[in-house]
Amino acid sequence: MSIKLNFFGAAQNVTGSCYLVEANGARILIDCGLYQERDLKQRNWDAFPVSPATINAVLLTHAHLDHCGRLPKLVKEGFRGKIFCTPATADIAQIIMKDSAFLQEEDIKHKKARHEEQGKTSPFPYEPLYTVADVDKTIPLLTPVGYKTPVPVASGMTAIFREAGHIFGSTSIRLSVEQGGKSRTILFSGDVGRWNMPIINDPDPFDEADYVLVESTYGDRTHGETKDIPGELARIINETNKAGGNIVIPSFAVERTQELLYHLNALQRENRIPHLLTFVDSPMAIKVTDIFKKHPELFDEETRELLRKGIHPCDLPGLTMANTVDQSKSINHIKGTAIIIAGSGMCTGGRIKHHLKNNLSRPESTILFVGYQAVGTLGRLILEGVDPIRIFGEEQPIKARIEKIDGFSAHADQNELLRWITALKKAPRRVFITHGEPDAANAFKKLLSEKTGWNCTVPQYQQEIILD
């Protein structure tokens, strides 16, 4: 047998997930994500290592931007095959990609004018990576598939999607390759979620695979004892309300925003926090919340029980969905305390940057981080204590209180990754540790090797490996 595996993204870094399998004269891409680390953004502009026109199909694990965000570029440059994913992923990916294209088009307009005024130049072209029109050409290629259903994707190649428990519609994918009367299976973890989290179902691991690509975002640490997320959230909200400031929460539009609403809903029902004005200032998050309502079959039993009682986990009194720019701007004129949930989750763009600009210099306000912040992102710099911080080309002093609640993470930690991969009933031929910063990936490789004796590798960017 001869199967080529190429690591075209998320190799010794977290974002830009992209892997290529070549067999039987076919090319299958697993994910095609956007790079979000500041030092790696140039890769978004690089030509794909193989011609997009020669790729037969894409298997999409889930709809996060670092997994689907370069699909419109792939289509723009010639890809015409099917993009296989779950129905919820197809629904959410459309929203994510359109939002990304719109933000790029808007950012280019403002950046070009600002740089001309400041006498600067950009290391990137003054044009979007792709446009909304490119996304419109991508959407018809999204091909919904069910969980646990074998799907032929190319000659002698079949894929099965199973619940990853990470976000709505997320999957791990096992690709089977038939060649010369023999069969090999390659398992792509996607982003592995956690057990016993609100709203969505638990991960459903595979029990057999010849080769495994497993993510390692938190491969070097555990989330510690289960945090009292509601208690921490209530403490921060009550303290900030007493101080008279705003609670500004950078949040991912998919899963994290809905999980926040779930907890705020419960805290208000229990009268543990005041009924404050709450804003979801993210058109994308608003649309994704509607998708949640469209797919109740993906809710876990606890959430289905709430629905049976007539309580939707994503609704609460005093909630305003800020769709328009004018609605977003009006938030800054509110006197007293408000809870402001805005994208993007790593503060790399979107409306959150305006709310940071208006609140970072206010000692009475709190910036609350509830998600992973990749190296080099604005959110990571704020968490690391960089002061002043640069926003919209201007230095911004940090006087607000900076808080972080770790327990929200939608990524499996070291122990949960072990639980997921050791569901395999026999040793795989080889395990590739991906989708993690070098320290995290190497720490998980060491731990997994010691505990199982399996052959583990941390592949390099653009490394090609021949699978027997």
C-alpha positions in Angstrom: 0.0 0.0 0.0 1.1 3.6 -0.6 -0.7 6.4 1.2 0.8 9.9 1.6 -0.1 12.1 4.5 0.9 15.8 4.4 0.7 18.2 7.3 -0.3 21.5 5.8 -1.5 23.2 9.0 -1.8 23.0 12.8 1.5 21.2 12.9 3.4 22.5 16.0 0.9 25.4 16.2 -2.8 25.6 17.0 -4.6 27.2 14.1 -4.8 26.6 10.3 -5.9 23.0 10.6 -5.2 21.3 7.2 -4.1 17.8 6.3 -3.9 16.0 2.9 -4.3 12.3 2.2 -3.2 11.0 -1.2 -4.1 7.5 -2.3 -5.6 5.6 -5.3 -4.9 8.6 -7.5 -7.2 10.8 -5.3 -6.5 13.7 -2.9 -8.6 14.3 0.2 -8.2 17.4 2.4 -9.2 17.2 6.0 -10.1 20.7 7.2 -8.8 24.0 5.6 -8.6 26.5 8.4 -7.4 30.0 8.8 -4.2 30.9 10.6 -4.9 33.2 13.5 -1.5 33.4 15.3 0.0 36.8 14.4 3.4 35.4 13.4 1.8 32.8 11.1 -0.9 34.9 9.4 1.3 35.2 6.3 0.6 31.5 5.6 -3.0 32.5 4.8 -1.7 34.3 1.7 0.7 31.5 0.6 -0.3 29.4 -2.4 -1.6 25.9 -1.4 1.1 23.3 -1.6 -1.0 21.4 -4.2 -3.3 22.8 -6.8 -6.8 23.1 -5.3 -8.2 21.9 -8.6 -6.6 18.5 -8.1 -8.3 17.9 -4.7 -11.2 15.6 -4.9 -13.0 16.3 -1.7 -12.7 18.0 1.7 -13.8 16.4 5.0 -14.6 19.2 7.5 -14.4 18.3 11.2 -16.3 21.4 12.5 -17.1 25.0 11.8 -14.5 26.9 13.8 -12.6 29.5 11.7 -9.3 27.7 12.2 -10.8 24.6 10.6 -13.0 26.0 7.8 -11.7 29.6 7.3 -9.6 29.0 4.1 -12.3 27.0 2.3 -13.4 30.1 0.2 -9.7 30.6 -0.7 -9.5 27.0 -1.8 -12.6 27.5 -4.0 -11.4 30.8 -5.3 -8.2 29.0 -6.5 -10.0 26.2 -8.3 -11.4 23.6 -5.9 -14.8 22.2 -7.2 -15.3 19.0 -5.1 -17.7 18.3 -2.3 -17.1 19.5 1.3 -18.5 16.7 3.6 -19.7 17.7 7.1 -22.6 17.3 9.5 -25.8 19.4 8.8 -25.1 21.7 11.8 -21.5 22.2 10.7 -22.8 23.1 7.2 -25.2 25.7 8.7 -22.6 27.2 11.0 -19.8 27.2 8.5 -21.8 29.4 6.2 -22.2 32.0 8.9 -18.5 31.8 10.0 -17.1 32.1 6.5 -19.5 35.0 5.5 -18.6 36.9 8.6 -14.9 36.3 8.0 -15.2 37.6 4.4 -17.2 40.6 5.5 -14.8 41.5 8.2 -11.8 41.2 5.9 -13.5 43.5 3.3 -14.3 46.1 6.0 -10.9 45.8 7.7 -9.1 46.4 4.4 -11.0 49.7 3.8 -10.2 51.0 7.2 -6.6 49.8 7.4 -5.7 51.2 4.0 -7.1 54.7 5.0 -5.4 54.5 8.4 -2.0 53.5 7.0 -2.1 56.3 4.4 -2.8 58.7 7.2 -0.1 57.3 9.4 2.4 56.8 6.6 2.6 53.1 7.2 2.6 50.0 5.0 1.1 46.6 5.6 3.1 43.3 5.3 -0.2 41.8 3.7 -1.9 42.9 0.5 -4.5 45.6 0.7 -7.2 43.2 -0.4 -9.2 40.5 1.4 -8.0 36.9 1.3 -11.5 36.2 -0.1 -14.8 38.0 -0.5 -18.4 37.3 0.3 -18.8 36.3 -3.4 -16.2 33.6 -2.9 -18.1 32.3 0.1 -21.3 32.2 -2.0 -19.5 29.9 -4.4 -18.3 27.7 -1.5 -21.7 27.2 0.2 -23.2 25.0 -2.5 -20.3 22.5 -2.1 -21.1 21.9 1.6 -22.5 18.3 1.6 -24.3 17.3 4.8 -23.7 13.7 6.1 -25.0 11.9 9.2 -23.1 10.7 12.2 -21.9 7.1 12.1 -22.8 6.7 8.4 -20.1 5.5 6.0 -19.7 8.0 3.2 -17.8 7.2 -0.1 -15.6 10.3 -0.7 -13.2 9.1 -3.5 -12.1 5.9 -5.2 -11.6 3.3 -2.5 -11.9 5.9 0.3 -14.8 6.0 2.8 -15.3 8.3 5.8 -17.2 8.0 9.0 -18.1 11.0 11.2 -18.6 10.6 15.0 -19.5 13.1 17.7 -16.4 15.0 19.0 -18.2 16.9 21.8 -16.4 20.1 21.0 -19.0 22.4 19.5 -22.4 22.0 17.8 -22.0 19.5 14.9 -18.3 18.8 15.6 -16.9 15.5 14.6 -13.9 13.2 14.6 -13.4 11.5 11.2 -12.1 8.1 10.4 -11.0 7.7 6.7 -10.7 4.1 5.4 -8.5 3.5 2.4 -8.9 0.3 0.4 -5.9 -0.5 -1.8 -4.8 -3.8 -3.4 -7.2 -5.9 -1.3 -5.9 -4.3 1.9 -7.4 -1.6 4.1 -5.9 1.1 6.3 -7.8 3.6 8.6 -6.6 7.1 9.5 -8.4 8.8 12.4 -8.5 12.6 12.6 -9.6 13.8 16.0 -10.7 17.3 15.0 -11.0 19.2 18.2 -11.9 16.8 21.0 -14.4 18.1 23.5 -15.1 17.4 27.1 -17.4 15.1 29.0 -20.3 16.4 31.1 -20.4 19.9 29.6 -23.6 21.9 29.1 -25.9 21.8 26.0 -24.1 19.3 23.8 -23.4 15.6 23.8 -20.2 13.9 25.1 -17.4 12.8 22.8 -18.1 9.4 21.1 -14.6 8.0 20.4 -13.6 5.5 17.8 -12.3 2.1 19.1 -10.1 1.2 16.2 -7.7 2.9 13.8 -4.3 2.2 12.1 -3.1 5.8 12.3 -4.3 8.7 14.5 -3.9 12.4 14.2 -4.8 13.8 17.7 -5.1 17.4 18.7 -3.0 18.6 21.7 -4.2 22.2 22.5 -4.2 21.4 26.2 -1.8 18.4 25.9 0.5 19.8 28.5 -2.0 20.5 31.3 -5.2 19.6 32.9 -8.1 22.0 33.6 -7.7 21.2 37.3 -10.5 20.5 39.6 -13.8 21.2 38.0 -14.3 24.9 38.4 -17.4 26.3 39.9 -18.1 28.2 36.7 -21.5 29.6 37.8 -19.9 30.7 41.2 -17.0 32.4 39.5 -19.2 34.1 37.0 -21.5 35.3 39.7 -18.6 36.6 41.8 -17.2 38.6 38.9 -20.5 40.0 37.8 -21.5 41.0 41.3 -18.2 42.7 42.1 -18.2 44.6 38.8 -21.8 45.6 39.3 -20.9 47.0 42.7 -18.0 48.9 41.2 -20.3 50.4 38.5 -18.4 49.0 35.5 -19.1 46.8 32.6 -18.3 43.1 32.2 -16.8 42.7 28.8 -16.5 39.1 27.6 -14.6 38.3 24.4 -16.4 35.2 23.2 -16.4 32.7 20.3 -19.7 32.9 18.4 -20.0 29.2 18.3 -20.7 27.3 21.6 -19.0 29.7 24.0 -21.6 32.5 23.6 -24.5 30.0 23.9 -22.8 28.4 27.0 -22.5 31.8 28.6 -26.2 32.5 28.0 -27.0 29.1 29.5 -25.1 30.0 32.7 -26.5 33.5 32.9 -30.0 32.1 32.4 -29.5 29.7 35.4 -27.9 32.4 37.6 -30.8 34.8 37.0 -33.4 32.1 37.7 -31.6 31.4 41.0 -31.3 35.1 41.8 -27.6 34.8 42.2 -26.9 37.8 40.0 -28.9 41.0 39.3 -31.0 41.1 36.1 -28.5 43.3 34.2 -28.8 44.5 30.6 -27.0 41.8 28.6 -25.8 42.3 25.0 -24.7 39.7 22.5 -22.9 42.1 20.2 -22.0 39.7 17.4 -24.2 39.2 14.4 -22.5 35.9 13.8 -23.2 34.7 17.4 -26.9 35.7 17.0 -27.2 33.6 13.8 -25.4 30.7 15.4 -27.8 30.9 18.4 -30.6 30.5 15.9 -28.9 27.4 14.5 -28.9 25.9 18.0 -32.6 26.3 18.0 -32.8 24.6 14.6 -31.0 21.4 15.8 -32.4 20.3 19.2 -31.4 16.7 18.3 -27.9 17.7 19.2 -28.7 18.8 22.7 -27.8 16.6 25.7 -30.4 15.2 28.0 -30.1 17.9 30.6 -30.8 20.6 28.0 -33.7 18.6 26.4 -35.2 18.5 29.9 -35.1 22.3 30.1 -36.8 22.5 26.7 -39.5 20.2 27.9 -40.1 22.7 30.8 -40.4 25.6 28.3 -37.0 27.1 29.1 -34.6 27.7 26.2 -31.0 27.7 27.5 -30.0 30.6 25.2 -32.8 33.0 26.3 -32.9 35.3 29.4 -34.7 38.4 30.5 -32.9 41.7 29.6 -31.1 40.1 26.7 -30.5 42.3 23.6 -29.1 40.9 20.4 -27.2 43.8 18.8 -27.4 43.1 15.1 -26.6 46.5 13.7 -23.6 48.8 14.0 -25.8 51.5 15.5 -27.1 49.0 18.2 -23.5 48.2 18.9 -22.4 51.8 19.3 -25.4 52.6 21.5 -24.1 50.2 24.2 -21.3 52.7 25.0 -23.9 55.3 26.1 -25.5 53.1 28.7 -25.0 54.3 32.3 -24.5 51.6 34.9 -23.4 48.0 34.5 -24.0 45.9 31.4 -22.8 42.5 30.4 -21.3 42.7 26.9 -20.5 39.5 25.0 -18.8 40.2 21.7 -16.6 38.5 19.1 -14.0 37.6 18.2 -13.0 35.2 21.0 -9.3 35.9 20.7 -9.9 39.7 20.1 -8.3 39.4 16.6 -11.1 41.4 15.0 -14.8 42.3 15.2 -16.8 44.4 17.6 -14.9 43.2 20.8 -12.0 45.5 19.9 -14.3 48.6 20.2 -15.6 47.5 23.6 -12.0 46.8 24.7 -11.0 50.3 23.6 -13.9 51.8 25.6 -13.4 49.7 28.8 -9.7 48.9 29.2 -9.0 52.3 30.7 -11.9 52.0 33.2 -10.8 50.6 36.6 -14.4 49.8 37.4 -14.8 47.5 34.4 -13.8 43.9 34.0 -12.5 42.1 30.9 -13.4 38.5 31.4 -11.7 35.8 29.2 -13.6 32.5 28.9 -11.7 30.8 26.1 -8.3 29.8 24.8 -6.1 32.7 23.6 -3.5 31.6 21.0 0.1 33.0 21.1 0.4 36.4 19.6 -3.3 37.2 19.6 -4.6 40.5 21.2 -6.4 38.4 23.9 -3.2 36.5 24.8 -1.2 39.8 25.0 -3.8 41.3 27.4 -3.7 38.1 29.5 0.1 38.2 29.6 0.0 41.7 31.1 1.3 43.7 28.1 0.6 47.3 29.0 -0.1 49.5 27.1 -1.8 47.4 24.4 -2.2 48.4 20.8 -5.7 48.7 19.4 -6.6 50.3 16.1 -3.1 51.5 15.8 -3.1 53.4 19.1 -1.6 52.6 22.5 -4.3 51.8 25.1 -3.4 51.7 28.8 -4.9 48.8 30.8 -6.6 49.9 34.0 -9.6 47.5 33.9 -9.6 44.3 36.0 -8.5 41.3 33.9 -10.2 38.0 34.8 -10.1 34.5 33.4 -12.4 31.5 33.9 -10.7 28.3 32.6 -13.4 25.8 33.1 -15.3 27.0 30.0 -12.8 25.4 27.7 -14.4 23.3 24.9 -11.1 21.5 24.4 -10.2 18.3 26.2 -7.4 18.6 28.6 -4.5 16.2 28.9 -6.5 13.6 30.9 -9.5 13.9 28.6 -7.3 13.5 25.5 -5.9 10.3 27.0 -9.4 9.1 27.7 -10.4 9.8 24.0 -7.4 8.1 22.4 -7.1 5.1 24.7 -10.7 4.2 23.7 -8.7 2.4 20.9 -8.8 -1.4 21.7 -5.4 -2.1 20.1 -2.3 -0.1 19.5 -2.4 2.1 16.3 0.6 1.8 14.0 1.5 5.4 14.6 0.1 8.5 16.4 0.7 12.0 15.1 0.3 14.8 17.7 -1.0 17.9 16.0 -3.0 21.2 16.7 -0.9 22.3 19.7 1.9 24.7 20.5 5.3 22.8 20.6 5.5 22.5 24.4 1.9 21.1 24.5 2.4 18.7 21.6 5.7 17.4 22.9 4.4 17.0 26.5 1.5 15.0 25.2 3.7 12.9 23.0 5.9 12.1 26.0 3.0 11.2 28.3 1.2 9.1 25.7 4.4 7.2 24.8 5.1 6.5 28.4 1.6 5.3 29.2 1.0 3.2 26.1 4.3 2.5 24.5 2.8 3.6 21.2 4.9 5.1 18.3 4.2 8.8 18.6 5.4 11.7 16.4 5.0 15.5 16.5 5.1 16.3 12.8 6.5 19.4 11.2 4.7 21.9 9.0 4.5 20.6 5.4 6.1 17.3 6.4 5.1 14.4 4.1 4.9 10.9 5.6 4.3 7.6 3.6 1.9 5.3 5.4 2.5 1.6 4.7 
